[in-house]
Amino acid sequence: MARVKISEYRAKKILLGDSYKGILVRTEEKQKMPKGGTWVAKVDQGVKKRFKQGLVAVGVTPAQAAKKFALWQKEGFSQFLLEPLVPHKSEEEQYLSLDRVREGIRVLHAGEGGIDIETHPEKVGTYTIANDEDLAIVSSATNIPQTFLRHVLEVFDKNFFAFLEINPLVIQGGKAHLLDAACLVDSAGEFFVTSWGQDDIVKSRAAHESEARVEELQNTTPASLKLSVINPNGSLFFLLSGGGGSIVIADEAELEGAGKLIGNYGEYSGGPTRQETYLYAKEVIALMLKSNAKKKALVIAGGVANFTDVQKTFAGIIDALSEFAPKLREQKVKVFVRRGGPNEKAGLELMCAFLDREKLFGSIHGSDDVITSAVADAIKFAV
């Protein structure tokens, strides 16, 4: 049972019902835009600090909103929200959040809302609601109408909400306006509610085509195959094995000041076959060849495996490297290796002979060298 994000649109629709006039816009669906009015346009994919990232446009016409959506789509986003602008003064903004804890519902409130509330923790009051008496106390302390607070709590329980943040919340004439909202639900609740479902659980960005293909491959094997595209025009591309080891290696690049050079992150582990490793490696190599970087390094590294066969997986990687060898040489790509585990010696010898023959050799390290050896060499080459 995990906490997962649902879209802002769905959270507000559940909380406000038919009175909510927001419009959900998805790139794969045709959506009729309103003809007039003043609106707020935003990315609706669970992204934090949207305003500071330029993912919110305030006071726009429908035509201007459509242009924003097209721009954000180019940045990899696919789901957006269009809401009527609520004119208000900054001093009307409040902060409100609810979180499910052992004692009941923990409520955080501040009389000042907005994007900088996190920098003023001293202004946030903390309360716990376990019964009607607590509800009345919180309403009195925060000046939030008790009817609205009660409704939020009922919705919170009925719809398996685990966390809700409204920032800012504006109360005008006794009516609550939720200008921005973030909501986490208990994933197990999907079996018991009709108010939200899989379509409402958000992904931060649209999947890169390489990510999508690796995800399809992952669904066909008990092994673990993961890929996240970070910077398509990066210089450092990773074929990493083992979750813990892969994190250490990627972190080393960040610590050495080369974080902006990282093109991808991911891992292969759990004993993938030669063919599965070939298909996975092929995606990473193709991604690297499309990069506009002047220098490119492929880092094949990981910890000391327990049962993933180094020789077998290296044979799969070599199959992929062989397919692209002419282009790799043309782009002067170098390959840096550090690996240990079953058949380590045979695997490293196989890789060394191939890289030397194809003029792709960067460096090769076994389990006697520290886990960050290959990435350290790759950084020196790429910078």
C-alpha positions as CSV (number, residue, x, y, z in Angstrom):
1,M,0.0,0.0,0.0
2,A,1.8,3.1,-1.3
3,R,1.0,6.8,-1.3
4,V,0.6,7.9,-4.9
5,K,-0.2,11.3,-6.4
6,I,-3.4,12.0,-8.2
7,S,-3.9,14.9,-10.6
8,E,-4.8,18.3,-9.2
9,Y,-7.9,18.3,-11.4
10,R,-9.2,15.1,-9.9
11,A,-8.4,16.1,-6.3
12,K,-10.3,19.4,-6.7
13,K,-13.2,17.7,-8.5
14,I,-13.6,15.3,-5.6
15,L,-13.4,18.1,-3.1
16,L,-15.6,20.7,-4.9
17,G,-17.9,18.6,-7.1
18,D,-19.8,20.3,-9.8
19,S,-18.9,23.8,-8.5
20,Y,-15.4,23.2,-9.7
21,K,-14.9,24.7,-13.2
22,G,-11.4,23.6,-14.0
23,I,-10.7,21.9,-17.4
24,L,-8.3,19.0,-17.7
25,V,-6.3,19.1,-20.9
26,R,-4.4,16.0,-22.2
27,T,-2.3,16.0,-25.3
28,E,-3.7,12.6,-26.5
29,E,-7.3,13.8,-26.2
30,K,-9.2,16.5,-28.1
31,Q,-10.3,19.2,-25.7
32,K,-12.6,22.1,-26.6
33,M,-11.1,25.3,-25.2
34,P,-13.4,28.0,-23.7
35,K,-14.0,31.1,-25.9
36,G,-13.2,33.8,-23.5
37,G,-12.4,34.7,-19.9
38,T,-9.2,35.0,-17.9
39,W,-7.6,31.8,-16.8
40,V,-4.7,30.1,-15.0
41,A,-2.9,27.5,-17.0
42,K,-0.6,24.9,-15.4
43,V,1.1,21.6,-15.8
44,D,-0.9,19.0,-13.9
45,Q,1.6,16.1,-13.4
46,G,2.5,16.3,-9.7
47,V,5.5,18.6,-10.3
48,K,6.7,20.5,-7.2
49,K,7.4,24.2,-7.3
50,R,5.7,24.7,-10.7
51,F,5.5,28.4,-10.4
52,K,9.3,28.8,-9.9
53,Q,9.9,26.5,-12.9
54,G,7.7,28.5,-15.2
55,L,5.0,25.8,-15.4
56,V,2.2,28.1,-14.3
57,A,0.8,31.0,-16.3
58,V,-1.6,33.4,-14.6
59,G,-4.1,35.7,-16.2
60,V,-4.0,34.2,-19.7
61,T,-6.6,34.0,-22.4
62,P,-7.6,30.5,-23.8
63,A,-5.4,31.2,-26.9
64,Q,-2.4,32.1,-24.7
65,A,-3.0,29.0,-22.6
66,A,-3.0,26.8,-25.7
67,K,0.4,28.2,-26.7
68,K,1.7,27.5,-23.2
69,F,0.4,23.9,-23.4
70,A,2.2,23.5,-26.7
71,L,5.4,24.8,-25.2
72,W,5.2,22.6,-22.1
73,Q,4.5,19.6,-24.3
74,K,7.9,20.1,-26.0
75,E,9.4,19.9,-22.6
76,G,7.9,16.4,-22.1
77,F,4.7,17.2,-20.3
78,S,1.3,15.8,-21.5
79,Q,-1.3,16.8,-18.9
80,F,-2.4,20.3,-18.1
81,L,-5.1,22.2,-16.1
82,L,-7.0,25.4,-17.1
83,E,-8.9,27.2,-14.3
84,P,-10.8,30.4,-14.0
85,L,-8.7,33.1,-12.4
86,V,-9.9,34.0,-8.9
87,P,-9.1,37.7,-8.2
88,H,-7.8,38.2,-4.7
89,K,-5.3,40.0,-2.5
90,S,-2.0,38.4,-1.4
91,E,-3.0,38.9,2.2
92,E,-6.0,36.6,1.7
93,E,-3.8,33.6,0.9
94,Q,-3.5,30.9,3.5
95,Y,-1.7,27.5,3.7
96,L,-3.5,24.3,4.7
97,S,-2.4,20.7,4.7
98,L,-3.9,17.5,6.1
99,D,-1.9,14.3,6.8
100,R,-3.1,11.0,8.1
101,V,-1.2,10.0,11.3
102,R,-1.7,7.5,14.1
103,E,-3.5,10.0,16.3
104,G,-6.0,11.2,13.6
105,I,-5.6,13.9,11.0
106,R,-2.7,16.2,11.4
107,V,-3.4,19.7,10.2
108,L,-0.8,22.3,9.3
109,H,-2.0,25.9,8.8
110,A,-0.5,29.3,8.2
111,G,-2.3,32.6,7.8
112,E,0.1,33.4,5.0
113,G,0.2,31.1,1.9
114,G,2.1,31.2,-1.4
115,I,5.2,29.7,-2.8
116,D,7.6,30.8,-0.1
117,I,5.8,29.3,2.9
118,E,8.5,26.7,3.3
119,T,11.0,29.3,4.2
120,H,8.9,30.5,7.2
121,P,8.2,27.3,9.3
122,E,7.7,29.4,12.4
123,K,4.5,30.8,10.9
124,V,2.9,27.3,10.6
125,G,0.7,26.0,13.3
126,T,0.2,22.3,14.0
127,Y,-3.0,20.7,15.1
128,T,-4.5,17.2,15.4
129,I,-8.1,16.4,14.7
130,A,-9.5,13.2,16.2
131,N,-13.1,14.3,17.0
132,D,-15.7,17.1,16.6
133,E,-14.2,19.0,19.6
134,D,-10.8,19.1,17.9
135,L,-12.5,20.2,14.7
136,A,-14.1,23.2,16.4
137,I,-10.8,24.2,18.0
138,V,-8.9,24.1,14.7
139,S,-11.6,26.1,13.0
140,S,-11.5,28.8,15.7
141,A,-7.7,28.9,15.7
142,T,-7.4,29.2,11.9
143,N,-10.6,31.1,11.0
144,I,-11.4,28.5,8.4
145,P,-15.2,27.9,8.2
146,Q,-16.1,24.8,10.2
147,T,-18.4,23.6,7.5
148,F,-15.6,23.6,4.9
149,L,-13.1,22.0,7.2
150,R,-15.7,19.2,8.1
151,H,-16.4,18.6,4.4
152,V,-12.6,18.3,3.7
153,L,-12.2,15.8,6.5
154,E,-15.2,13.7,5.2
155,V,-13.8,13.7,1.7
156,F,-10.4,12.8,3.1
157,D,-11.7,9.7,4.8
158,K,-14.2,8.6,2.2
159,N,-11.8,8.8,-0.7
160,F,-8.7,7.2,1.0
161,F,-6.7,10.5,0.9
162,A,-3.4,10.1,2.7
163,F,-2.2,13.7,2.3
164,L,-3.7,17.0,1.0
165,E,-2.0,20.3,0.6
166,I,-3.9,23.5,-0.4
167,N,-1.6,26.4,-1.0
168,P,-2.9,28.9,-1.4
169,L,-6.3,28.6,0.1
170,V,-8.5,31.8,-0.2
171,I,-11.7,32.3,1.8
172,Q,-14.0,35.0,0.3
173,G,-17.5,35.5,1.7
174,G,-17.4,32.2,3.5
175,K,-16.6,30.4,0.2
176,A,-13.3,28.5,-0.1
177,H,-11.2,28.7,-3.3
178,L,-8.5,26.1,-3.7
179,L,-6.0,27.9,-5.9
180,D,-3.5,25.1,-5.8
181,A,-3.7,21.6,-4.4
182,A,-1.6,18.5,-4.2
183,C,-3.0,15.2,-3.1
184,L,-1.7,11.7,-2.3
185,V,-4.0,8.7,-2.0
186,D,-3.5,5.3,-0.6
187,S,-3.1,3.1,-3.6
188,A,-5.1,0.3,-2.0
189,G,-8.1,2.5,-2.0
190,E,-8.5,2.1,-5.7
191,F,-10.4,-1.2,-5.0
192,F,-13.0,0.6,-2.9
193,V,-13.7,4.0,-4.6
194,T,-15.0,5.2,-7.9
195,S,-13.9,8.8,-7.4
196,W,-10.4,8.2,-8.7
197,G,-8.5,5.5,-10.5
198,Q,-5.4,4.7,-12.6
199,D,-6.1,7.4,-15.1
200,D,-5.9,10.0,-12.3
201,I,-2.5,8.8,-10.9
202,V,0.0,11.2,-12.4
203,K,3.4,10.7,-14.0
204,S,5.8,13.7,-13.8
205,R,6.6,13.6,-17.5
206,A,5.7,11.8,-20.6
207,A,7.9,8.8,-21.1
208,H,10.8,9.1,-23.5
209,E,10.5,6.5,-26.3
210,S,13.6,4.7,-25.0
211,E,12.1,4.6,-21.5
212,A,8.8,3.2,-22.9
213,R,10.6,0.4,-24.8
214,V,12.6,-0.6,-21.7
215,E,9.4,-0.6,-19.7
216,E,7.9,-3.0,-22.2
217,L,11.0,-5.2,-22.0
218,Q,10.8,-5.1,-18.2
219,N,7.2,-6.5,-18.4
220,T,8.5,-9.7,-20.1
221,T,11.2,-10.7,-17.7
222,P,11.7,-11.4,-13.9
223,A,15.0,-9.5,-14.2
224,S,15.1,-5.8,-13.3
225,L,15.6,-3.4,-16.3
226,K,15.2,0.4,-15.6
227,L,16.0,3.5,-17.6
228,S,15.4,7.2,-17.0
229,V,16.5,9.7,-19.6
230,I,18.0,12.7,-17.8
231,N,19.8,14.8,-20.4
232,P,19.5,13.6,-24.0
233,N,22.5,15.7,-24.9
234,G,24.7,14.5,-22.1
235,S,28.2,13.2,-22.3
236,L,28.1,10.4,-19.7
237,F,25.8,7.4,-20.4
238,F,25.4,4.6,-18.0
239,L,25.0,0.8,-18.3
240,L,24.9,0.1,-14.5
241,S,24.1,-3.1,-12.7
242,G,22.7,-3.5,-9.3
243,G,20.5,-0.9,-7.5
244,G,22.8,0.1,-4.7
245,G,25.9,0.1,-6.8
246,S,24.3,2.1,-9.6
247,I,23.3,4.8,-7.1
248,V,26.9,5.0,-5.8
249,I,28.3,5.4,-9.3
250,A,25.8,8.0,-10.4
251,D,26.3,9.9,-7.2
252,E,30.0,10.0,-7.7
253,A,29.5,11.8,-11.0
254,E,27.3,14.4,-9.2
255,L,29.8,14.8,-6.4
256,E,32.6,15.3,-8.9
257,G,30.7,18.2,-10.4
258,A,29.7,16.3,-13.6
259,G,26.0,16.0,-12.8
260,K,25.0,18.0,-15.8
261,L,26.9,15.6,-18.1
262,I,24.8,12.6,-17.1
263,G,22.6,11.5,-20.0
264,N,20.7,8.7,-18.3
265,Y,20.2,6.7,-15.2
266,G,19.0,3.1,-14.7
267,E,20.1,-0.4,-14.0
268,Y,20.1,-4.0,-15.1
269,S,20.1,-6.7,-12.5
270,G,18.4,-9.9,-11.3
271,G,20.2,-12.1,-13.9
272,P,18.9,-10.9,-17.3
273,T,19.7,-13.2,-20.2
274,R,22.2,-12.3,-23.0
275,Q,19.3,-11.3,-25.3
276,E,17.6,-9.1,-22.6
277,T,20.9,-7.4,-21.8
278,Y,21.5,-6.8,-25.5
279,L,18.1,-5.2,-26.0
280,Y,18.6,-3.0,-22.9
281,A,22.2,-1.9,-23.9
282,K,21.0,-1.2,-27.4
283,E,18.6,1.5,-26.0
284,V,21.3,3.2,-24.0
285,I,23.8,3.2,-26.8
286,A,21.3,4.5,-29.3
287,L,20.4,7.3,-26.8
288,M,24.1,8.2,-26.5
289,L,24.6,8.3,-30.2
290,K,21.8,10.8,-30.6
291,S,23.4,13.2,-28.1
292,N,24.9,16.5,-29.4
293,A,27.7,16.4,-26.9
294,K,31.2,16.8,-28.4
295,K,32.7,14.1,-26.1
296,K,30.8,10.9,-25.0
297,A,31.7,8.2,-22.6
298,L,29.8,4.9,-21.9
299,V,30.2,3.7,-18.3
300,I,29.6,0.0,-17.9
301,A,29.8,-0.5,-14.1
302,G,28.3,-2.0,-11.0
303,G,29.0,-3.7,-7.7
304,V,30.1,-7.3,-7.2
305,A,27.1,-9.3,-8.3
306,N,25.8,-12.3,-6.3
307,F,24.3,-14.2,-9.2
308,T,24.2,-12.0,-12.3
309,D,26.7,-13.7,-14.7
310,V,29.2,-11.0,-15.8
311,Q,30.4,-13.0,-18.8
312,K,26.8,-13.6,-20.1
313,T,25.6,-10.0,-19.6
314,F,28.9,-8.7,-21.1
315,A,28.3,-10.9,-24.1
316,G,24.9,-9.2,-24.5
317,I,26.4,-5.7,-24.2
318,I,29.1,-6.6,-26.7
319,D,26.4,-7.7,-29.1
320,A,24.9,-4.2,-28.9
321,L,28.2,-2.5,-29.1
322,S,29.1,-4.5,-32.2
323,E,26.0,-3.3,-33.9
324,F,26.9,0.3,-33.4
325,A,30.7,0.0,-33.5
326,P,31.3,2.1,-36.7
327,K,29.2,5.0,-35.4
328,L,30.8,4.8,-32.0
329,R,34.3,5.1,-33.5
330,E,33.1,7.9,-35.7
331,Q,31.9,9.9,-32.7
332,K,35.1,8.9,-30.8
333,V,33.2,7.3,-27.9
334,K,35.2,5.6,-25.2
335,V,34.0,2.8,-22.9
336,F,34.9,2.6,-19.2
337,V,34.2,-0.6,-17.3
338,R,34.2,-1.7,-13.6
339,R,32.5,-5.0,-12.7
340,G,32.7,-8.0,-10.4
341,G,30.8,-11.2,-9.8
342,P,30.3,-14.7,-11.2
343,N,32.6,-15.3,-14.2
344,E,34.2,-11.8,-13.6
345,K,37.6,-12.7,-15.1
346,A,36.2,-14.2,-18.3
347,G,33.8,-11.4,-18.7
348,L,36.4,-8.7,-18.3
349,E,38.8,-10.4,-20.7
350,L,36.0,-10.7,-23.3
351,M,35.2,-7.0,-22.9
352,C,38.8,-5.9,-23.0
353,A,39.6,-7.8,-26.2
354,F,36.5,-6.4,-27.9
355,L,37.1,-2.8,-26.9
356,D,40.8,-3.0,-27.9
357,R,39.9,-4.5,-31.2
358,E,37.2,-2.0,-32.0
359,K,39.3,1.0,-30.8
360,L,36.8,1.9,-28.1
361,F,38.9,1.1,-25.1
362,G,38.8,3.6,-22.2
363,S,39.7,1.6,-19.1
364,I,38.7,-1.7,-17.4
365,H,38.6,-2.4,-13.7
366,G,37.6,-5.6,-11.8
367,S,36.4,-6.0,-8.2
368,D,39.9,-5.3,-6.8
369,D,39.4,-1.6,-7.8
370,V,36.9,0.7,-6.1
371,I,33.4,0.8,-7.5
372,T,33.8,4.4,-8.8
373,S,37.0,3.7,-10.8
374,A,35.3,3.6,-14.2
375,V,33.1,6.7,-13.7
376,A,36.1,8.7,-12.4
377,D,38.0,7.8,-15.6
378,A,35.0,8.7,-17.8
379,I,34.7,12.1,-16.2
380,K,38.3,12.9,-16.9
381,F,37.8,12.0,-20.5
382,A,34.5,13.8,-21.0
383,V,35.3,17.2,-19.3
